[in-house]
Amino acid sequence: ENTAKEHRGRRCPLCRGIIPPSRDQISLIKLTQLAMKKMDKSDPQYEKYAQEVKQFEAEYGEDWEGTAIEYDDDLVNLPLYVVKAMRGGNYRTVLQWLGKGNVKDRVNAK
């Protein structure tokens, strides 16, 4: 719930346009809508779900379908030893890994 609130209302730092919903957000809202269709309107959860959908559509508009952020599948994977080095404060190892190969791809590694 907190991660959804973090993403909402964010703007692109370059163009200041509203950042479209991510695939995860769209999946979650579609699941919420499906749950609403299958439950009785007197159910206490129904109102909560309706509020979530209403808030989502207020932020992204009712025509948010097809506006999701597309993630490239050609990302560089972040090696486990780099993650461990970062957590342990071994920035030298991290910087050495970044310095090898295409720096732009490695900076955006996930």
Secondary structure, 3 states (H helix, E strand, C coil): CHHHHHHCCCECCCCCCECCCCHHHHHHHHHHHHHHHHCCCCCHHHHHHHHHHHHHHHHHCCCCCCCCCCCCCCCCCCCHHHHHHHHCCCHHHHHHHHHCCCHHHHHCCC
